[in-house]
Amino acid sequence: MSSALWWVPFAAGLQDGISPCVLINASLILLGLVWLKKTGLKNLWLYFMFLIGSIFLSSFLINCGVIDRLILSKHFVMIVKWIYVVLAVGVMLQGLRCLSQWFCLIKGKELKPGFHLDIKLSSSSVFFLILVVGCILSLLAALWPTNYYISIFSMYMTVPGQFFSMVSLIAIYTFVTLWVVYWMIWVVSLETRNLRLFKIISAAILISASVSIIELFL
């Protein structure tokens, strides 16, 4: 069964990789990476890969139905809705700020120093924070409505001889949906090499994510 259907979660993962929930999560990751970079944290790639691992493992467990009752709870959906709306407004404001800074840069103006949150964290604290954030992002992304086929794969996991086949299909889906997240590290690297390009790409990601999520829930 898995050899015949492997392309289904692969294609679905690519499609869901540009869904509103993934975009808003990627936007938060982008802002978080920029913040970590500005704190002077070394070996940023190591923390980024840890985040990817946290998102993948928690998303995999969620899609396997470990906490289905919580995800399907009416109150949980309502709470997530308002969390997403609040996040979308904040992301929109940040996106407009990046767009304004881009206009200043193409006009040859210097950027005004913005608010800088100077918080010193130990390496272990950063890893714990990333783990928590990764789990929360996976939990929010699990509400995306096109995940119905994941529920179907989960049902077949109870069929004798199909458990590992269905697990492999879910693993393909959860891994492929992270392709947008992989672009975040590239975008952050542009901040020092090409600030104008960094600002316009950041504005496009943040504003599109905000519009998509607000349209979805409102």
N, C-alpha and C positions, 0 to 999 in steps of 0.2 A: 504494500500500500504506500509506504513512504517513497519508494522508487518511482511510483507513478504520479505522486502528488507533490513532490518537493518544490516544483516551480510555483505552486499556489501560494504558500507562505512567503516565498522569495519575492514574487511580484507584489503581493499584498504589503510586504514590509517596505518595499520601495515607495509604494503609493502612500502608506501611512507615515513615511518618513518626512512628508511635507504637509502633514495634517496640522490643524490648529494647535493641538495639544503638544505635538513634537516641536513646533515652531516656538511656542511660548516657553517650553522647557529649554530649548536651545538658546533662547534669548537670555534666560536666567543664567545659564551656563556661561554664555558670553560675558555677561556683566560680572559674574563671579571670577572668571579667569582674568579679566582686566583688573579687578580689585586685587587678586592674589599677585599679579605681576607688579602692580604699583606698590605693594608692601615690600618688594625686594626679595620675595621668596625664591630661593634657588631651586633648580631641578623641577621646573614647572611641569615638564612633560611627565614626570613620575606621578605627580598628583592628578594630572589629567587622565592618565591610564588607570589609576586607581578609581577615579570617578566612572570611567567607562565600565570597569569591572563591576562596580557597585550597581550601576544602572542595569547592566545585563543580568546579573544574578538575581536582583530583586524583581526585575520585570519577568524573568523566567519563572520564578516561584509564583508570582501573582497570576501569570497566564496559565500556569498549571493548576490553578484553582485552589491554592492554599487558603486564600481569604475571600472566596467568592461571596460569602454572606455579607461581609463588610462592604464590598464593592457594589453589590446589588441593593444595599440599603437605601431607602428613599431619603432619609435624613443625610446620609453621606453624600449622595449626589447633590443635594441642595447646598450643603456646606462647600463642596468642591466648586460648584457653580459660582458662588460669591467669591471664593478665594481666587478663582481664575479671573473674574471680572476686575477685582481689585488689582491683581497682578498686571492685567492687561492695561489698565489706566496708567500704572506706574511705568510699564514698559513703553507705552505710547509717549509719555512725557520725556523719557530718556531718548527715545528715537528722534523726537522733534529737536531735542537739544543737540544730538549728533548732526542732524541735518543743518541746524543753524550754524554749528561750528564748521561744517563743510563749506557753507556759503562764505563764511569769514575767511577760510583758508584760500579759496579760489580767488578772493578779492585781494589777497596779499596781506590780510590783517593778522595780527597775533592773537592767539586764543587767551582769554582771561583765565587765570587759575581758578579751578572750581573747588568745591568742597571736598576735602580729603579726610577720610575717616582713618585715623592712625591707630590701628589695633594690632598689638603684637601677640601672636599666637605661637605656641610650640608646635613642633612637627606632629606630635601625637594628637594635639587638639585639632589641627587642620585635617588630619586623616579621619578623625571621628566626625568632624563637621561635614566633610565630603561624603562619608558613608551615610549619614542621616539625610543629607540633601539628595543623594542618589536614590535612596529608598522612597522619599517623598515624591520626587519627580516620576518615578516608575508607577507609584500608586495613582497619581493624577492622570498619567498617560493611559492607564488601564481602562479609564472610563470612555475612551474614544469609541463611538458607536459601531464602527466597522470591525470591531474585534469579535463579531459573532462567530466567525469560522474558527477562532481559537477555542471557543466554547464547544464547538463540534468536535475538534481534535481532542479536547479534554474528555468528552464523553466516550470516545473510542479507546481511551487509555485503560478503561476497565475491561475491554474485550481481551480474552486470553490471547497472548502472543502479539499484541499490538502496542503494548506499553512503550517500549523503546522506539518504535516507529513514530508514535505520536509525539513523544518527547523530542525526537530529532526534528520533526516538523516545527514544533513550537520554538525550538532553539534557533532554527533558521530564521523564523519571523522576528524574534526578539533581537537577533544580531543585526539583521539587515535594517531594521528601523532606526538604528543608531547612525546611519550614514550622514545625516545632517549634523549630528553632534561632532563628528570627526572634522568637519569644516571649521568648527569654532577655534581650534588651536591654530589653524592657518590664518584665520581672520585676526586673531590676537597678535600673531607674529608681524602683521602689517603695520601695527601701531608705530613701530620704530623705523621701519623701512619706507613706508609710504603713508603718511598720516592722513592725507586727503582721501586716498582709496579706503583706508580703514574706516574713516568717518562715514562715507557714503554707503559702504557695505553694511556697517553697523546700523545706520539709519534705516536701510531697506529691510533688514532682518527684523529689527525691533518694531517698526511701524506695521509691517505686514503681519507679524505675529499678533500684535494687539488688535488690529482690525479683524483678523480671522477669528480670534477667540471671542471677541465681543459679538460678532455676527452669529457665531455658533450658539451662544448661550442666551442672547437677547432677541 
